[in-house]
Amino acid sequence: MTETSTYPYTLEILSPRTEGATYQWAIRKGGKLVQRSDRSLTSEAKAKENGLAQIEKLLSGFGER
C-alpha cells in the first residue's frame, strides 16, 4: 500500500492481493473512508493518477456527496 497526502485528504493505493489482479485506490479524510475506486486499474501509476484526479474534484467541490 502506497500513501500520498493531499490535505485534508489522503490517497491510498491498494496493491493487488494476487498476481495478475488490479490496483484500487481509497480516499480518506481524517482517517475515515470518503471514497473508493469503482473500477480496477492495471498499474499503480494509473491508480494514483485516477485517485489524484478524484481528490482534485473533491477539493474543487465537484465530488462532494
Sequence and secondary structure as in RCSB ss.txt:
>XXXX:A:sequence
MTETSTYPYTLEILSPRTEGATYQWAIRKGGKLVQRSDRSLTSEAKAKENGLAQIEKLLSGFGER
>XXXX:A:secstr
 EEEEETTEEEEEE  SSTT  BEEEEEETTEEEEE SS BSSHHHHHHHHHHHHHHHHHTSS  
